[in-house]
Amino acid sequence: MKPALLLALLGLAAPFLAPQEERPRKREKAGEEQGAEGEQRKKPAMTRFYEEEAERLLQELEGSWMLMDYLDPISPEDIADVTGFVTFHEGFLTWILSIDTIQRTWIGLRALNLIETGAYRYHVDEQANLQVASVMSFSNNTENGEIMKARPGDAFEYFTTLNDGVLELRDTEGITMSFRKVEAGEFPDAAGRLIEKQRSGTPQWDVPEQKPR
């Protein structure tokens, strides 16, 4: 056979030969996907549930949450008021908690405001619990009420549920906090007017009773 004729025949056959080379790769890829699905199905149902729940929590936690309820089963009568705010973003958690409480001393009762605040790293473990590790955090929950800095890396966890837009965190002592997600809001008009007054040097006290003495 002449070389020119041989080359022409090979050129005509090339389109038919290419798909045959790709088919084994496609079958191999399909086999890998089926294998992964098969491995997932082999896992116990409870394991699959926790993995799916952990993935859901990581997606839905992202954003800011306002404290709606606080329950301390050890000394509920000592809690007067609690406010809190928490933000989850890209593996970091910022936390502000203010507790108006009653402290019992040897001379009687006294009002006390406890503050806990800080920045933490967080993740959801294999049992869908929220685990956090301190980056920089502070608290005045001490004997004398002085603010103390926590050690970086201090870690703790919360048993976590997130249903119907309510995030519930319960620690190992049974303290339970319930949060609702808050959407981004506009900058307050009153704050804007206050800043304008600061820029102009206008006195900041609109109400006579608020002026310093």
VENSUL-V963961 format. One line per field, one symbol per residue. ss: DSSP state (a for helix, b for strand, c for the rest). burial: 1 if it has 16 or more other C-alpha atoms within 10 Angstrom, else 0. Layout:
ss=???
burial=???
//
This chain:
ss=ccaaaaaaaaaaaaaaaaaaaaaaaaaaaaaaaaaaaaaaaaccaaaaaaaaaaaaaaaaacbbbbbbbbbccccaaabbbbbbbbbbbccbbbbbbbbbbbbbbccbbbbbbbbbbbbbbbbbcccccbbbbbbbbbbccccccccbbcccccbbbbbbbbbccbbbbbcccccbbbbbbbccccccaaaaaaaaaaaacccccccaaaccc
burial=000000000000000000000000000000000000000000000000010011001100011111110100000000100101111100011111111111000000000111111111111101011111111111110000000000000000111111000011110000011111100000000000000000000000000000000
//
